Amino acid sequence: MTKVCHSPVDSQPQIIGGLRRQLRELAHLFGALDGPRIADMEVGLTELLTNVAEHVPDRRAVVTVDFLGSGGIVVRVRDSSDQSPAAGELSQDDDWLNLAEGGRGLALVKATATSMNWRRIPGGKIVEAAYLPLPAARHH
């Protein structure tokens, strides 16, 4: 596991866009993910940071990116809130656009990441999403 990015960020749109670009470039250099998986990872990072902007009073987060030996990437977002993240639930037949705003982003992360977890830590929590290479037949 190699940490290549550890950045405190203020979760504002222009900063989130810059982090997405950096993550995309690093993923192309160090990861084994293809374009669709990198796009999934970018959406995941955006949703995790948007949650910080909407639900954490100081709107600050620390983003850590780990590149795994398998070619996968784990994105971790640490913030100062101990409030548990709440993902909406979707079935195959649900319409993404009609899911209530609360939890839609995390439902999207859960649906596209290989795994998503969170844990409380002293002074807040960490939410992480792992993106592993998928066999060609499983692409979104």
Salt bridges, closest charged atoms under 4 A:
ASP34 OD2 - HIS139 NE2 2.85
ASP40 OD2 - ARG37 NH1 2.96
ASP40 OD2 - HIS140 NE2 3.31
GLU42 OE1 - ARG20 NH2 3.59
GLU42 OE1 - ARG24 NH2 2.87
GLU54 OE1 - HIS55 NE2 3.93
ASP66 OD2 - ARG76 NH1 2.09
ASP79 OD1 - LYS125 NZ 3.06
GLU89 OE2 - LYS110 NZ 3.50
GLU101 OE1 - ARG104 NH2 2.33
GLU128 OE1 - ARG76 NE 2.65
GLU128 OE1 - ARG119 NH1 3.90
